[in-house]
């Protein structure tokens, strides 16, 4: 196993600036504001960019983009740097919003931040910045990059993506689809700062004026709007049943199975009785399955299949024991990871069987992903201990020590619904396991 810890302690994410030009994505928040100040202190020429990705109000929610831009402009004036506004709404709509809505419509629970990082922040923004002459791009992400020189003549230099010093704020979970070629020209200036409280103190010491601004919440770039409100602005309500997992009887009703996610406890709308947890959803029959038993076997798993896999270095690691995170706020779990290449006919979409699209797309063996990385690999994850409420459509991200190697999208298990007092059953799609 590669031990990144000693190197991470001895090498900061940002090399000495020497007048090099950095295009910084500035959101108007505390993290990117401090990132700008630190880059200037390190000797870089900083050109700030506010990406306007969403500007539309939603029912009961006023988009905060204008207020965020005003904060970014004040920080830029304080630091004496230029700030441009780039209109990225079309790209954001087509690659993030449409992906989000499509995934939920297929009964999945996607990570829009993951797609936003790949296609907008480190896609559209990075490409334009480099085209305009930037030496590096930078953001206020809590992450680190470690640059290693070539070890032999003709050998490539390596850039490794490492978890942040602040494990509670680490954002490498959202960066697993960003390829090494882009990371090699990326700076994460706040990745070595051990706590968010220290980030705020450092902002205050520099007079940036945003140190008390709350952390961003809600959907990436859209704001603190609830996912239910957002989805019902796009998708139609569709009345359906909530069915007890153990007995198959109807225990409630809902406005659309796409509004629920595995493990969800709140918002089921079942009055009285015990708390219930969502076990599975079926958007074809528009059914939500729930249990009152927190120890229900269907809420726990030891084996997960990943598709739409990306590796930071372009190639899969050797099968072995790694750490896996299946939620941003989830723990790193020991697991045995086996990358494999199923036959094209055995590719398992993350969505409903036989369907493809933004959320369930898979590539056949040998095809290339968005940034040129190989995309014909699936991954079987076998946890050392059972894990709870792994939601189909979520990212599972694989680590070797501190290093983020890549990840994939969790595939929906096959569902056998409960019937006449017989509990339902969830099973891994066996046709897509290694060696089958």
C-alpha positions as CSV (number, residue, x, y, z in Angstrom):
1,X,0.0,0.0,0.0
2,X,1.3,3.5,-0.9
3,X,1.8,5.5,2.2
4,X,1.2,9.1,1.3
5,X,1.3,10.5,4.8
6,X,5.0,11.4,5.1
7,X,5.1,13.0,1.7
8,X,1.9,14.9,2.5
9,X,3.4,16.3,5.6
10,X,6.5,17.6,3.8
11,X,5.0,19.0,0.6
12,X,2.3,21.7,0.3
13,X,-0.2,21.5,-2.5
14,X,1.0,24.8,-4.0
15,X,4.6,25.2,-5.2
16,X,6.3,28.6,-5.1
17,X,4.5,31.0,-7.4
18,X,7.4,32.8,-9.1
19,X,4.9,35.0,-10.9
20,X,3.0,32.2,-12.6
21,X,-0.7,32.9,-13.5
22,X,-3.4,31.1,-11.6
23,X,-7.1,31.3,-12.5
24,X,-9.0,30.8,-9.3
25,X,-12.7,29.8,-9.1
26,X,-14.1,32.3,-6.6
27,X,-17.6,31.6,-5.2
28,X,-18.0,34.4,-2.8
29,X,-17.4,32.1,0.2
30,X,-14.7,31.9,2.8
31,X,-12.7,29.0,1.3
32,X,-12.1,30.5,-2.1
33,X,-11.5,34.0,-0.6
34,X,-8.7,32.6,1.6
35,X,-7.4,30.6,-1.3
36,X,-6.9,33.8,-3.3
37,X,-5.1,35.5,-0.5
38,X,-2.7,32.6,0.0
39,X,-1.9,32.3,-3.7
40,X,-1.0,36.0,-3.7
41,X,1.2,35.5,-0.7
42,X,2.9,32.6,-2.4
43,X,3.9,34.8,-5.3
44,X,1.3,33.9,-7.9
45,X,-0.6,36.3,-10.3
46,X,-4.2,35.6,-9.4
47,X,-7.1,36.0,-11.9
48,X,-10.4,35.3,-10.2
49,X,-13.4,33.9,-12.0
50,X,-17.0,33.7,-10.7
51,X,-18.8,30.9,-12.5
52,X,-22.5,31.8,-12.9
53,X,-23.9,28.3,-13.2
54,X,-27.5,28.9,-12.0
55,X,-29.6,32.1,-11.7
56,X,-33.2,30.9,-11.7
57,X,-35.4,31.3,-8.7
58,X,-37.5,28.3,-7.6
59,X,-40.8,28.1,-5.8
60,X,-40.2,29.5,-2.3
61,X,-36.5,30.0,-3.0
62,X,-34.6,33.0,-4.3
63,X,-31.3,32.1,-6.0
64,X,-28.3,33.6,-4.1
65,X,-26.0,34.0,-7.1
66,X,-26.2,37.9,-7.1
67,X,-25.3,38.1,-3.4
68,X,-22.5,35.6,-3.8
69,X,-21.1,37.5,-6.8
70,X,-21.2,40.7,-4.7
71,X,-19.2,39.0,-1.9
72,X,-16.7,37.8,-4.5
73,X,-16.3,41.3,-6.0
74,X,-15.7,42.8,-2.5
75,X,-12.9,40.2,-1.8
76,X,-11.4,40.8,-5.2
77,X,-11.3,44.6,-4.5
78,X,-9.8,44.0,-1.1
79,X,-7.0,41.9,-2.6
80,X,-6.5,44.0,-5.7
81,X,-7.2,41.3,-8.2
82,X,-9.3,41.1,-11.3
83,X,-12.6,39.2,-11.2
84,X,-14.4,38.0,-14.3
85,X,-17.9,36.5,-14.5
86,X,-18.2,33.5,-16.8
87,X,-21.6,32.2,-17.9
88,X,-21.5,28.5,-17.5
89,X,-25.3,28.0,-17.2
90,X,-25.7,26.0,-20.4
91,X,-23.0,23.5,-19.5
92,X,-24.2,23.2,-15.9
93,X,-27.7,22.6,-17.1
94,X,-26.8,19.9,-19.6
95,X,-24.2,18.0,-17.5
96,X,-25.2,18.5,-13.9
97,X,-28.9,19.5,-13.6
98,X,-30.1,17.1,-16.3
99,X,-27.9,14.3,-14.8
100,X,-29.4,15.0,-11.4
101,X,-33.0,14.9,-12.6
102,X,-32.5,11.9,-14.8
103,X,-30.9,9.9,-12.0
104,X,-33.7,10.7,-9.5
105,X,-36.3,9.9,-12.2
106,X,-34.6,6.4,-12.5
107,X,-34.8,5.9,-8.7
108,X,-31.1,6.7,-8.0
109,X,-29.4,9.0,-5.6
110,X,-26.8,10.9,-7.5
111,X,-23.9,13.2,-6.4
112,X,-24.3,16.4,-8.5
113,X,-21.1,17.8,-7.0
114,X,-19.1,15.0,-8.5
115,X,-20.4,15.7,-11.9
116,X,-20.1,19.5,-11.5
117,X,-16.4,19.1,-10.6
118,X,-15.7,16.9,-13.6
119,X,-17.6,18.8,-16.2
120,X,-17.7,22.4,-15.0
121,X,-15.1,23.4,-12.5
122,X,-12.4,21.1,-13.9
123,X,-13.9,20.9,-17.3
124,X,-15.3,24.1,-18.8
125,X,-13.5,26.4,-16.4
126,X,-10.2,24.7,-16.5
127,X,-10.1,24.4,-20.3
128,X,-10.9,28.0,-20.8
129,X,-8.4,29.1,-18.2
130,X,-5.6,27.1,-19.8
131,X,-6.6,28.4,-23.3
132,X,-6.3,32.0,-21.9
133,X,-2.8,31.2,-20.7
134,X,-3.2,30.1,-17.1
135,X,-0.3,28.0,-15.7
136,X,-2.6,26.6,-13.0
137,X,-6.3,26.6,-11.9
138,X,-7.2,26.7,-8.3
139,X,-10.3,26.3,-6.1
140,X,-11.2,26.4,-2.4
141,X,-11.6,22.6,-2.2
142,X,-10.4,20.8,0.9
143,X,-8.0,18.5,-0.9
144,X,-4.3,18.2,-1.6
145,X,-2.2,17.3,-4.6
146,X,1.3,15.8,-4.3
147,X,3.6,16.2,-7.3
148,X,6.3,13.6,-7.7
149,X,9.1,14.0,-10.2
150,X,9.9,11.3,-12.7
151,X,11.9,8.5,-11.1
152,X,13.8,7.5,-14.2
153,X,14.6,9.0,-17.6
154,X,11.5,8.8,-19.8
155,X,9.2,8.0,-16.9
156,X,6.3,10.3,-16.3
157,X,6.0,12.6,-13.3
158,X,3.1,11.7,-11.1
159,X,0.4,13.8,-9.4
160,X,-1.5,12.2,-6.5
161,X,-4.8,13.4,-5.1
162,X,-4.7,13.3,-1.3
163,X,-7.2,13.8,1.4
164,X,-7.2,17.2,3.1
165,X,-5.5,17.8,6.5
166,X,-9.0,18.5,7.8
167,X,-10.6,15.0,7.5
168,X,-14.0,16.4,8.5
169,X,-14.1,18.8,5.6
170,X,-12.2,16.6,3.1
171,X,-13.7,16.9,-0.4
172,X,-11.8,14.3,-2.4
173,X,-15.0,12.3,-2.3
174,X,-16.3,14.8,-4.9
175,X,-13.1,14.9,-7.0
176,X,-12.6,11.2,-8.0
177,X,-13.6,11.9,-11.6
178,X,-11.0,14.6,-12.2
179,X,-8.1,13.0,-14.1
180,X,-4.4,13.3,-13.3
181,X,-3.7,15.5,-16.3
182,X,-5.9,18.2,-14.9
183,X,-4.8,17.7,-11.3
184,X,-1.2,18.2,-12.4
185,X,-2.1,21.8,-13.1
186,X,-4.4,22.4,-10.1
187,X,-3.8,24.0,-6.8
188,X,-5.7,23.5,-3.6
189,X,-4.3,26.3,-1.3
190,X,-6.4,25.5,1.8
191,X,-5.9,21.7,1.7
192,X,-3.2,21.8,4.4
193,X,-5.1,23.9,6.9
194,X,-6.2,21.6,9.7
195,X,-9.6,23.1,10.6
196,X,-12.4,25.2,9.2
197,X,-12.1,27.4,12.3
198,X,-8.6,28.2,11.3
199,X,-9.6,29.0,7.8
200,X,-12.1,31.5,9.2
201,X,-9.5,33.1,11.5
202,X,-7.1,33.5,8.6
203,X,-9.8,35.2,6.6
204,X,-10.5,37.6,9.4
205,X,-6.8,38.3,9.9
206,X,-6.5,39.4,6.2
207,X,-9.7,41.6,6.4
208,X,-11.5,39.6,3.6
209,X,-14.9,40.3,5.2
210,X,-16.5,36.8,4.6
211,X,-15.2,34.9,7.6
212,X,-18.6,34.7,9.2
213,X,-20.4,33.6,6.0
214,X,-22.1,30.2,6.5
215,X,-20.9,27.2,4.6
216,X,-22.8,26.5,1.4
217,X,-25.7,24.1,1.6
218,X,-28.1,22.4,-0.7
219,X,-27.5,21.6,-4.3
220,X,-24.2,22.5,-5.9
221,X,-24.3,26.1,-7.2
222,X,-28.1,26.3,-6.8
223,X,-28.3,26.9,-3.1
224,X,-30.1,25.7,0.0
225,X,-33.2,24.5,-1.8
226,X,-34.6,21.1,-0.7
227,X,-34.1,18.3,-3.3
228,X,-37.9,17.6,-3.1
229,X,-38.7,21.2,-4.0
230,X,-36.2,21.1,-6.9
231,X,-37.4,17.8,-8.3
232,X,-41.1,18.7,-8.1
233,X,-40.3,21.8,-10.1
234,X,-39.2,19.5,-12.9
235,X,-40.9,16.1,-12.5
236,X,-44.6,15.4,-12.1
237,X,-46.1,14.1,-8.9
238,X,-47.2,10.5,-9.2
239,X,-49.2,8.9,-6.4
240,X,-48.0,5.5,-5.3
241,X,-47.9,3.1,-2.3
242,X,-45.4,2.6,0.6
243,X,-45.2,-1.1,1.2
244,X,-44.0,-2.9,4.3
245,X,-40.8,-4.8,3.4
246,X,-41.5,-7.8,5.6
247,X,-45.2,-8.4,4.9
248,X,-45.9,-6.8,1.6
249,X,-48.9,-4.8,3.0
250,X,-49.6,-1.1,2.1
251,X,-48.7,1.2,5.0
252,X,-48.8,4.6,3.4
253,X,-48.8,6.6,0.2
254,X,-46.4,9.0,-1.6
255,X,-46.1,11.6,-4.4
256,X,-43.5,9.8,-6.4
257,X,-41.0,7.0,-5.7
258,X,-38.3,9.2,-7.2
259,X,-38.5,11.4,-4.1
260,X,-37.1,8.7,-1.8
261,X,-33.6,7.3,-1.2
262,X,-32.4,4.1,0.4
263,X,-32.0,4.6,4.2
264,X,-34.2,7.6,4.3
265,X,-36.1,7.9,7.7
266,X,-37.7,11.4,7.6
267,X,-40.4,12.6,5.3
268,X,-42.2,9.3,4.6
269,X,-45.5,10.8,5.7
270,X,-46.6,7.8,7.7
271,X,-48.3,9.0,10.8
272,X,-48.1,7.2,14.1
273,X,-46.3,3.9,14.8
274,X,-42.6,3.3,14.8
275,X,-40.0,5.1,12.7
276,X,-39.6,3.6,9.3
277,X,-36.6,3.4,6.9
278,X,-36.7,3.2,3.1
279,X,-35.3,-0.2,2.0
280,X,-35.7,0.1,-1.8
281,X,-37.7,2.0,-4.4
282,X,-39.1,0.8,-7.8
283,X,-39.8,3.7,-10.1
284,X,-41.4,1.4,-12.7
285,X,-44.2,0.3,-10.4
286,X,-43.9,3.6,-8.4
287,X,-43.5,1.7,-5.1
288,X,-41.5,2.6,-2.0
289,X,-40.6,-0.3,0.3
290,X,-40.0,0.5,4.0
291,X,-39.2,-1.3,7.3
292,X,-39.5,-0.4,11.0
293,X,-36.6,-2.6,11.8
294,X,-33.2,-0.7,11.8
295,X,-31.5,-4.1,11.8
296,X,-33.4,-5.3,8.7
297,X,-30.9,-7.3,6.6
298,X,-31.9,-5.4,3.5
299,X,-30.5,-2.2,5.0
300,X,-27.1,-3.7,5.3
301,X,-24.6,-5.1,2.8
302,X,-21.1,-6.4,2.5
303,X,-20.8,-6.4,-1.3
304,X,-21.4,-3.6,-3.7
305,X,-20.9,-3.4,-7.5
306,X,-19.6,-0.2,-9.1
307,X,-20.0,0.9,-12.7
308,X,-19.0,4.1,-14.6
309,X,-15.6,3.7,-13.0
310,X,-12.9,6.4,-13.3
311,X,-9.3,6.2,-12.1
312,X,-7.3,9.3,-11.4
313,X,-4.2,7.8,-13.1
314,X,-6.2,6.2,-15.9
315,X,-5.5,2.6,-15.0
316,X,-7.1,0.4,-12.3
317,X,-5.1,-0.5,-9.3
318,X,-4.3,-4.1,-8.5
319,X,-7.0,-6.1,-6.7
320,X,-6.4,-5.8,-3.0
321,X,-7.4,-4.2,0.3
322,X,-8.2,-0.5,0.3
323,X,-10.4,2.0,2.0
324,X,-13.8,2.9,0.6
325,X,-16.2,5.8,1.3
326,X,-19.8,5.5,0.0
327,X,-21.1,8.8,1.4
328,X,-19.4,12.2,1.8
329,X,-20.1,12.1,5.5
330,X,-19.5,8.4,5.8
331,X,-16.6,6.7,7.4
332,X,-13.7,5.2,5.4
333,X,-14.4,1.4,5.5
334,X,-11.8,-1.4,4.9
335,X,-12.8,-3.4,1.8
336,X,-11.3,-5.8,-0.7
337,X,-11.5,-4.1,-4.2
338,X,-11.5,-6.1,-7.4
339,X,-11.5,-4.2,-10.7
340,X,-12.7,-6.3,-13.7
341,X,-13.9,-5.8,-17.2
342,X,-17.2,-7.6,-17.9
343,X,-18.2,-8.4,-21.5
344,X,-20.2,-5.5,-23.1
345,X,-23.3,-7.6,-22.9
346,X,-22.8,-7.9,-19.1
347,X,-22.4,-4.2,-18.4
348,X,-24.7,-3.3,-15.5
349,X,-26.2,0.1,-15.7
350,X,-26.7,1.9,-12.4
351,X,-30.3,2.5,-13.3
352,X,-33.2,0.1,-14.0
353,X,-32.2,-3.0,-15.9
354,X,-31.9,-2.4,-19.6
355,X,-32.0,1.3,-19.3
356,X,-29.2,3.8,-20.1
357,X,-28.8,7.5,-19.8
358,X,-26.9,10.1,-17.8
359,X,-27.2,8.2,-14.5
360,X,-26.9,4.6,-15.8
361,X,-24.5,5.0,-18.7
362,X,-21.8,2.4,-19.0
363,X,-19.0,2.1,-21.4
364,X,-18.0,-1.1,-23.2
365,X,-14.6,-2.6,-22.8
366,X,-11.9,-0.3,-24.3
367,X,-14.1,2.8,-24.6
368,X,-12.9,6.1,-23.3
369,X,-14.4,8.3,-20.6
370,X,-14.9,12.1,-20.7
371,X,-11.3,13.0,-20.1
372,X,-9.7,10.1,-22.0
373,X,-9.5,7.7,-19.1
374,X,-10.4,4.1,-19.6
375,X,-14.0,3.4,-18.9
376,X,-14.4,-0.4,-19.5
377,X,-13.9,-1.4,-15.9
378,X,-16.3,-2.4,-13.2
379,X,-15.4,-2.9,-9.5
380,X,-16.6,-5.4,-6.9
381,X,-16.3,-4.0,-3.4
382,X,-16.4,-6.5,-0.5
383,X,-16.4,-4.8,2.8
384,X,-14.7,-6.3,5.9
385,X,-17.8,-5.5,7.9
386,X,-21.4,-4.9,6.8
387,X,-22.2,-1.3,5.9
388,X,-25.6,0.3,6.1
389,X,-27.8,2.1,3.6
390,X,-25.6,2.1,0.5
391,X,-27.8,4.0,-2.0
392,X,-27.7,3.1,-5.7
393,X,-26.5,6.0,-7.7
394,X,-24.1,7.3,-5.0
395,X,-20.4,7.4,-5.5
396,X,-18.1,4.9,-3.8
397,X,-14.6,6.3,-3.7
398,X,-11.5,4.2,-3.2
399,X,-8.4,5.2,-1.3
400,X,-4.9,3.8,-0.7
401,X,-3.9,5.4,2.5
402,X,-4.4,9.1,2.0
403,X,-4.5,8.8,-1.8
404,X,-7.7,8.9,-3.7
405,X,-7.4,6.4,-6.5
406,X,-10.8,6.8,-8.2
407,X,-14.3,5.4,-7.8
408,X,-17.5,4.4,-9.4
409,X,-21.3,4.6,-9.2
410,X,-23.1,2.1,-7.0
411,X,-25.3,-0.3,-9.0
412,X,-28.8,-0.9,-8.0
413,X,-29.3,-4.5,-6.6
414,X,-31.9,-6.8,-8.1
415,X,-35.2,-6.5,-6.3
416,X,-37.6,-9.3,-5.5
417,X,-40.6,-7.6,-3.9
418,X,-42.3,-8.8,-0.7
419,X,-45.5,-10.8,-1.2
420,X,-48.1,-12.4,1.1
421,X,-46.1,-12.2,4.3
422,X,-42.8,-13.2,2.6
423,X,-40.1,-10.5,3.0
424,X,-38.5,-8.9,-0.1
425,X,-35.0,-9.6,-1.2
426,X,-32.1,-7.6,-2.7
427,X,-29.3,-9.4,-4.5
428,X,-26.2,-8.2,-6.3
429,X,-26.5,-8.5,-10.1
430,X,-24.7,-11.8,-10.5
431,X,-24.1,-11.5,-14.2
432,X,-21.7,-8.7,-13.6
433,X,-19.4,-10.2,-11.0
434,X,-15.8,-11.1,-11.8
435,X,-15.3,-14.3,-13.6
436,X,-18.9,-14.7,-14.7
